[in-house]
Amino acid sequence: MKEAGIELKLKELGFTAYEAKAYLALLKCSPATRYELGKNSGVPRSAIYDVIRKLEKTGAVNALYSKPEKYVPLPAEQLMDLLQRQYMERLNDARESLRSFNTEPEPGHLWNIVGYENLIHKAREMIGKASESIFVSLWEREAKILLPDLLAARERGIDLIVFSFTPIPVEGDKVFTYNIPEKELKTIWDRKIILVIDKNELVMGEADDKYTKKTAWTDNKAIVDIATNHMILDITLFGFRKHQDVGDTVISMETSGFQNLEVMLDTHDEDQLQLLKSNV
């Protein structure tokens, strides 16, 4: 990875631009005096003292007992361990401080999830906590990202039902795909995802990693049922087109009010057959 990319990663961990430059300069050449460090890193002389002081405070840099004073970096692997411990301590402190507040979402509301990464995080969280079933409609890209989570869920004994118009790296009796290449499908549709867990929680919307889009999360029973029935229709049509029996899958997905769907369909088919016979 280029140095600019490493600086960006350090900034994401809380380093300022100058702190990242100074630490990387020490990794390449140490020990170094403040003057040498400023020269090697490109950090202005007026700022180098504060930069070193802050790096010392976080433990990323240590001073040697020498004249003039010189500095050495904490090795990169040790620094990552240190930052992880510090972050976990702050996270646990914040968690304890917030326990007195009711942070549970109001049931039945529709919540916005902003951005692709947050969508993926939410999908993984939901898949990880599923206790009975997972119904998901998605494209190849998201299937590849979520594959380890989906396979882990199936290993836990979760009933996994997957539908896609694109090829996906998931196999099984309850995986239904038309295998249309993504680049072809993208000419007429935007990427979408529908994920239902345990028939009571849903995330759905556009899976766009280029533009910031909003997707929806809810445990509203009516909305969850609508999304589930949308997937049932897709799988039912797949069965008709591919001459494949999807009855058991559809029945296992049925929500309240649709338990007698198979009986109704069979009765309708029988009525149509009798009508044809009477007209012969």
C-alpha positions as a Markdown table, in Angstrom:
| # | Residue | x | y | z |
|---|---|---|---|---|
| 1 | Met | 0.0 | 0.0 | 0.0 |
| 2 | Lys | 1.3 | 3.5 | -0.9 |
| 3 | Glu | 2.3 | 5.8 | 2.0 |
| 4 | Ala | -0.7 | 8.1 | 1.3 |
| 5 | Gly | -3.0 | 5.2 | 1.8 |
| 6 | Ile | -1.4 | 4.2 | 5.1 |
| 7 | Glu | -1.7 | 7.8 | 6.3 |
| 8 | Leu | -5.4 | 7.7 | 5.5 |
| 9 | Lys | -5.7 | 4.5 | 7.5 |
| 10 | Leu | -4.0 | 6.1 | 10.5 |
| 11 | Lys | -6.3 | 9.1 | 10.2 |
| 12 | Glu | -9.3 | 6.8 | 10.3 |
| 13 | Leu | -7.8 | 5.5 | 13.6 |
| 14 | Gly | -7.7 | 9.0 | 15.1 |
| 15 | Phe | -4.3 | 10.3 | 14.0 |
| 16 | Thr | -4.1 | 13.8 | 12.6 |
| 17 | Ala | -2.4 | 14.2 | 9.2 |
| 18 | Tyr | 0.8 | 15.5 | 10.9 |
| 19 | Glu | 0.8 | 12.7 | 13.4 |
| 20 | Ala | 0.5 | 10.1 | 10.7 |
| 21 | Lys | 3.3 | 11.6 | 8.7 |
| 22 | Ala | 5.6 | 11.8 | 11.8 |
| 23 | Tyr | 4.9 | 8.3 | 12.9 |
| 24 | Leu | 5.6 | 6.9 | 9.4 |
| 25 | Ala | 8.7 | 8.9 | 9.1 |
| 26 | Leu | 10.0 | 7.4 | 12.4 |
| 27 | Leu | 9.2 | 3.9 | 11.2 |
| 28 | Lys | 11.4 | 4.5 | 8.2 |
| 29 | Cys | 14.2 | 6.3 | 10.1 |
| 30 | Ser | 14.7 | 6.3 | 13.8 |
| 31 | Pro | 15.9 | 7.4 | 16.3 |
| 32 | Ala | 15.5 | 11.0 | 15.2 |
| 33 | Thr | 15.6 | 14.4 | 16.8 |
| 34 | Arg | 12.7 | 16.8 | 16.5 |
| 35 | Tyr | 14.6 | 18.7 | 13.8 |
| 36 | Glu | 15.3 | 15.4 | 11.9 |
| 37 | Leu | 11.8 | 14.2 | 12.3 |
| 38 | Gly | 10.3 | 17.5 | 11.0 |
| 39 | Lys | 12.7 | 17.4 | 8.0 |
| 40 | Asn | 12.0 | 13.7 | 7.2 |
| 41 | Ser | 8.2 | 13.9 | 7.6 |
| 42 | Gly | 7.4 | 17.3 | 6.1 |
| 43 | Val | 5.7 | 18.4 | 9.3 |
| 44 | Pro | 6.4 | 22.2 | 9.8 |
| 45 | Arg | 8.9 | 23.0 | 12.6 |
| 46 | Ser | 6.3 | 25.1 | 14.3 |
| 47 | Ala | 4.1 | 22.1 | 14.7 |
| 48 | Ile | 6.5 | 19.2 | 15.4 |
| 49 | Tyr | 6.7 | 19.8 | 19.1 |
| 50 | Asp | 3.0 | 19.4 | 19.7 |
| 51 | Val | 2.8 | 16.5 | 17.2 |
| 52 | Ile | 5.5 | 14.5 | 19.2 |
| 53 | Arg | 3.9 | 15.4 | 22.5 |
| 54 | Lys | 0.5 | 14.0 | 21.3 |
| 55 | Leu | 2.2 | 10.8 | 19.9 |
| 56 | Glu | 4.0 | 10.3 | 23.2 |
| 57 | Lys | 0.7 | 10.7 | 25.1 |
| 58 | Thr | -1.0 | 8.0 | 23.0 |
| 59 | Gly | 2.1 | 5.7 | 23.3 |
| 60 | Ala | 2.9 | 5.7 | 19.6 |
| 61 | Val | 6.3 | 7.3 | 20.2 |
| 62 | Asn | 8.9 | 7.1 | 23.0 |
| 63 | Ala | 11.8 | 9.5 | 23.8 |
| 64 | Leu | 15.3 | 8.2 | 24.4 |
| 65 | Tyr | 17.5 | 9.7 | 27.2 |
| 66 | Ser | 19.9 | 11.4 | 25.0 |
| 67 | Lys | 21.2 | 14.9 | 24.2 |
| 68 | Pro | 19.7 | 16.1 | 22.0 |
| 69 | Glu | 16.5 | 14.2 | 22.7 |
| 70 | Lys | 15.7 | 11.5 | 20.1 |
| 71 | Tyr | 12.5 | 9.6 | 19.4 |
| 72 | Val | 11.7 | 6.0 | 18.4 |
| 73 | Pro | 8.3 | 4.6 | 17.2 |
| 74 | Leu | 6.3 | 1.9 | 18.9 |
| 75 | Pro | 6.5 | -1.0 | 16.4 |
| 76 | Ala | 3.4 | -1.1 | 14.2 |
| 77 | Glu | 2.0 | -4.4 | 15.5 |
| 78 | Gln | 2.4 | -3.3 | 19.1 |
| 79 | Leu | 0.8 | 0.1 | 18.2 |
| 80 | Met | -2.3 | -1.7 | 16.7 |
| 81 | Asp | -2.6 | -3.8 | 19.9 |
| 82 | Leu | -2.3 | -0.7 | 22.0 |
| 83 | Leu | -5.0 | 1.2 | 20.0 |
| 84 | Gln | -7.3 | -1.8 | 20.2 |
| 85 | Arg | -7.0 | -2.0 | 24.0 |
| 86 | Gln | -7.5 | 1.8 | 24.3 |
| 87 | Tyr | -10.6 | 1.7 | 22.0 |
| 88 | Met | -12.2 | -1.2 | 23.8 |
| 89 | Glu | -11.7 | 0.5 | 27.2 |
| 90 | Arg | -13.3 | 3.7 | 25.9 |
| 91 | Leu | -16.1 | 1.6 | 24.3 |
| 92 | Asn | -16.8 | -0.3 | 27.5 |
| 93 | Asp | -16.8 | 2.9 | 29.5 |
| 94 | Ala | -19.3 | 4.5 | 27.1 |
| 95 | Arg | -21.5 | 1.4 | 27.2 |
| 96 | Glu | -21.7 | 1.5 | 31.0 |
| 97 | Ser | -22.4 | 5.2 | 30.9 |
| 98 | Leu | -25.3 | 4.7 | 28.5 |
| 99 | Arg | -27.0 | 1.8 | 30.2 |
| 100 | Ser | -29.3 | 4.1 | 32.1 |
| 101 | Phe | -30.8 | 5.3 | 28.8 |
| 102 | Asn | -33.5 | 3.5 | 26.8 |
| 103 | Thr | -31.8 | 3.0 | 23.5 |
| 104 | Glu | -34.1 | 0.3 | 22.1 |
| 105 | Pro | -35.9 | 1.4 | 18.9 |
| 106 | Glu | -39.6 | 2.0 | 19.1 |
| 107 | Pro | -41.3 | -1.2 | 17.8 |
| 108 | Gly | -43.1 | -0.9 | 14.5 |
| 109 | His | -41.3 | 2.2 | 13.3 |
| 110 | Leu | -39.5 | 2.4 | 9.9 |
| 111 | Trp | -35.8 | 3.5 | 10.4 |
| 112 | Asn | -33.4 | 4.8 | 7.8 |
| 113 | Ile | -30.0 | 3.3 | 7.3 |
| 114 | Val | -27.7 | 5.7 | 5.5 |
| 115 | Gly | -24.9 | 4.5 | 3.3 |
| 116 | Tyr | -23.7 | 1.2 | 1.9 |
| 117 | Glu | -21.3 | 0.2 | 4.7 |
| 118 | Asn | -24.0 | 0.7 | 7.3 |
| 119 | Leu | -26.4 | -1.4 | 5.2 |
| 120 | Ile | -23.9 | -4.3 | 5.2 |
| 121 | His | -23.2 | -3.9 | 8.9 |
| 122 | Lys | -26.9 | -4.1 | 9.6 |
| 123 | Ala | -27.4 | -7.1 | 7.4 |
| 124 | Arg | -24.5 | -9.0 | 9.1 |
| 125 | Glu | -25.9 | -8.1 | 12.5 |
| 126 | Met | -29.3 | -9.4 | 11.6 |
| 127 | Ile | -28.0 | -12.6 | 10.0 |
| 128 | Gly | -25.8 | -13.2 | 13.1 |
| 129 | Lys | -28.8 | -13.0 | 15.5 |
| 130 | Ala | -31.3 | -15.0 | 13.4 |
| 131 | Ser | -32.7 | -17.9 | 15.5 |
| 132 | Glu | -35.1 | -19.6 | 13.0 |
| 133 | Ser | -35.1 | -18.4 | 9.4 |
| 134 | Ile | -33.4 | -16.1 | 6.9 |
| 135 | Phe | -35.1 | -15.1 | 3.7 |
| 136 | Val | -32.9 | -13.0 | 1.4 |
| 137 | Ser | -33.1 | -11.6 | -2.1 |
| 138 | Leu | -29.9 | -10.0 | -3.3 |
| 139 | Trp | -27.3 | -9.6 | -6.1 |
| 140 | Glu | -24.0 | -11.3 | -6.7 |
| 141 | Arg | -21.9 | -8.6 | -5.1 |
| 142 | Glu | -23.8 | -8.5 | -1.8 |
| 143 | Ala | -24.0 | -12.3 | -1.8 |
| 144 | Lys | -20.2 | -12.6 | -1.9 |
| 145 | Ile | -19.8 | -10.1 | 0.9 |
| 146 | Leu | -22.4 | -11.8 | 3.1 |
| 147 | Leu | -21.5 | -15.4 | 2.1 |
| 148 | Pro | -19.5 | -16.2 | 5.3 |
| 149 | Asp | -22.4 | -14.9 | 7.5 |
| 150 | Leu | -25.0 | -16.8 | 5.5 |
| 151 | Leu | -23.0 | -20.1 | 5.6 |
| 152 | Ala | -22.4 | -19.6 | 9.4 |
| 153 | Ala | -26.1 | -19.2 | 9.9 |
| 154 | Arg | -26.9 | -22.3 | 8.0 |
| 155 | Glu | -24.3 | -24.2 | 10.0 |
| 156 | Arg | -26.3 | -23.1 | 13.1 |
| 157 | Gly | -29.4 | -24.8 | 11.7 |
| 158 | Ile | -31.1 | -21.6 | 10.4 |
| 159 | Asp | -33.5 | -22.2 | 7.6 |
| 160 | Leu | -31.8 | -20.2 | 4.7 |
| 161 | Ile | -33.8 | -19.3 | 1.6 |
| 162 | Val | -32.1 | -17.3 | -1.1 |
| 163 | Phe | -33.4 | -15.7 | -4.3 |
| 164 | Ser | -31.4 | -13.8 | -6.9 |
| 165 | Phe | -31.6 | -12.8 | -10.5 |
| 166 | Thr | -27.8 | -13.0 | -10.7 |
| 167 | Pro | -25.3 | -15.8 | -10.2 |
| 168 | Ile | -24.5 | -16.2 | -6.4 |
| 169 | Pro | -21.9 | -18.3 | -4.5 |
| 170 | Val | -24.6 | -19.9 | -2.3 |
| 171 | Glu | -25.8 | -23.4 | -3.1 |
| 172 | Gly | -28.6 | -25.6 | -1.7 |
| 173 | Asp | -32.1 | -26.9 | -2.2 |
| 174 | Lys | -33.6 | -23.5 | -1.2 |
| 175 | Val | -31.4 | -21.3 | -3.4 |
| 176 | Phe | -33.1 | -20.0 | -6.5 |
| 177 | Thr | -31.3 | -17.9 | -9.2 |
| 178 | Tyr | -31.8 | -17.0 | -12.8 |
| 179 | Asn | -28.0 | -16.5 | -13.2 |
| 180 | Ile | -28.4 | -13.3 | -15.2 |
| 181 | Pro | -24.9 | -11.6 | -15.3 |
| 182 | Glu | -24.9 | -8.4 | -13.1 |
| 183 | Lys | -23.6 | -6.2 | -15.9 |
| 184 | Glu | -26.6 | -7.1 | -18.0 |
| 185 | Leu | -29.1 | -6.7 | -15.1 |
| 186 | Lys | -27.6 | -3.3 | -14.2 |
| 187 | Thr | -28.8 | -2.0 | -17.6 |
| 188 | Ile | -32.4 | -2.2 | -16.5 |
| 189 | Trp | -32.3 | -2.3 | -12.6 |
| 190 | Asp | -30.5 | -0.9 | -9.7 |
| 191 | Arg | -29.0 | -3.3 | -7.1 |
| 192 | Lys | -31.5 | -4.2 | -4.3 |
| 193 | Ile | -31.6 | -6.3 | -1.2 |
| 194 | Ile | -34.4 | -7.7 | 0.9 |
| 195 | Leu | -33.5 | -9.5 | 4.1 |
| 196 | Val | -36.0 | -10.9 | 6.5 |
| 197 | Ile | -35.0 | -12.8 | 9.6 |
| 198 | Asp | -37.3 | -14.9 | 11.8 |
| 199 | Lys | -40.3 | -13.5 | 9.9 |
| 200 | Asn | -40.3 | -10.4 | 12.1 |
| 201 | Glu | -37.4 | -8.1 | 11.1 |
| 202 | Leu | -36.6 | -6.6 | 7.7 |
| 203 | Val | -34.0 | -4.5 | 6.0 |
| 204 | Met | -34.5 | -3.6 | 2.3 |
| 205 | Gly | -33.6 | -1.0 | -0.3 |
| 206 | Glu | -30.9 | -0.1 | -2.9 |
| 207 | Ala | -27.5 | -1.6 | -2.4 |
| 208 | Asp | -25.5 | 1.3 | -3.8 |
| 209 | Asp | -21.8 | 1.6 | -2.9 |
| 210 | Lys | -21.2 | 4.7 | -5.0 |
| 211 | Tyr | -23.8 | 7.1 | -3.9 |
| 212 | Thr | -25.1 | 7.6 | -0.4 |
| 213 | Lys | -28.6 | 6.0 | -0.3 |
| 214 | Lys | -31.1 | 5.3 | 2.4 |
| 215 | Thr | -32.3 | 1.8 | 3.1 |
| 216 | Ala | -35.1 | 0.8 | 5.5 |
| 217 | Trp | -35.1 | -1.3 | 8.7 |
| 218 | Thr | -38.2 | -2.2 | 10.5 |
| 219 | Asp | -39.9 | -4.8 | 12.7 |
| 220 | Asn | -43.4 | -3.6 | 11.6 |
| 221 | Lys | -45.3 | -6.9 | 11.0 |
| 222 | Ala | -47.3 | -5.6 | 8.0 |
| 223 | Ile | -44.2 | -4.3 | 6.2 |
| 224 | Val | -42.2 | -7.5 | 7.0 |
| 225 | Asp | -45.1 | -9.6 | 5.6 |
| 226 | Ile | -45.3 | -7.5 | 2.4 |
| 227 | Ala | -41.6 | -7.9 | 1.8 |
| 228 | Thr | -41.8 | -11.7 | 2.5 |
| 229 | Asn | -44.8 | -12.0 | 0.1 |
| 230 | His | -42.8 | -10.2 | -2.6 |
| 231 | Met | -40.1 | -12.9 | -2.3 |
| 232 | Ile | -42.7 | -15.6 | -2.2 |
| 233 | Leu | -44.0 | -14.3 | -5.5 |
| 234 | Asp | -40.5 | -14.2 | -7.1 |
| 235 | Ile | -39.8 | -17.7 | -6.0 |
| 236 | Thr | -43.3 | -18.9 | -7.2 |
| 237 | Leu | -42.7 | -17.4 | -10.6 |
| 238 | Phe | -39.3 | -18.9 | -10.7 |
| 239 | Gly | -40.8 | -22.3 | -10.1 |
| 240 | Phe | -43.3 | -21.8 | -12.9 |
| 241 | Arg | -40.7 | -20.6 | -15.4 |
| 242 | Lys | -38.1 | -23.3 | -14.5 |
| 243 | His | -40.7 | -26.1 | -14.0 |
| 244 | Gln | -39.4 | -26.6 | -10.5 |
| 245 | Asp | -41.4 | -27.6 | -7.4 |
| 246 | Val | -41.0 | -24.8 | -4.9 |
| 247 | Gly | -44.1 | -25.7 | -2.9 |
| 248 | Asp | -42.3 | -26.7 | 0.3 |
| 249 | Thr | -40.2 | -23.5 | 0.3 |
| 250 | Val | -43.2 | -21.2 | -0.3 |
| 251 | Ile | -45.1 | -23.0 | 2.5 |
| 252 | Ser | -42.3 | -22.5 | 4.9 |
| 253 | Met | -42.2 | -18.8 | 4.1 |
| 254 | Glu | -45.9 | -18.2 | 4.4 |
| 255 | Thr | -46.9 | -15.6 | 7.0 |
| 256 | Ser | -50.1 | -15.5 | 9.1 |
| 257 | Gly | -53.2 | -15.4 | 6.9 |
| 258 | Phe | -51.6 | -17.5 | 4.1 |
| 259 | Gln | -51.5 | -20.9 | 5.8 |
| 260 | Asn | -54.3 | -22.2 | 3.5 |
| 261 | Leu | -52.7 | -20.8 | 0.3 |
| 262 | Glu | -51.8 | -24.2 | -1.1 |
| 263 | Val | -55.3 | -25.6 | -0.4 |
| 264 | Met | -56.8 | -22.6 | -2.2 |
| 265 | Leu | -54.5 | -23.0 | -5.2 |
| 266 | Asp | -55.1 | -26.8 | -5.4 |
| 267 | Thr | -58.9 | -26.1 | -5.2 |
| 268 | His | -58.6 | -23.5 | -7.9 |
| 269 | Asp | -56.7 | -25.9 | -10.2 |
| 270 | Glu | -59.3 | -28.6 | -9.6 |
| 271 | Asp | -62.1 | -26.2 | -10.4 |
| 272 | Gln | -60.4 | -25.2 | -13.7 |
| 273 | Leu | -59.8 | -28.9 | -14.6 |
| 274 | Gln | -63.5 | -29.7 | -14.0 |
| 275 | Leu | -64.5 | -26.7 | -16.1 |
| 276 | Leu | -62.3 | -27.9 | -19.0 |
| 277 | Lys | -63.8 | -31.4 | -18.8 |
| 278 | Ser | -67.4 | -30.0 | -18.8 |
| 279 | Asn | -66.6 | -28.1 | -22.0 |
| 280 | Val | -65.3 | -31.0 | -23.8 |
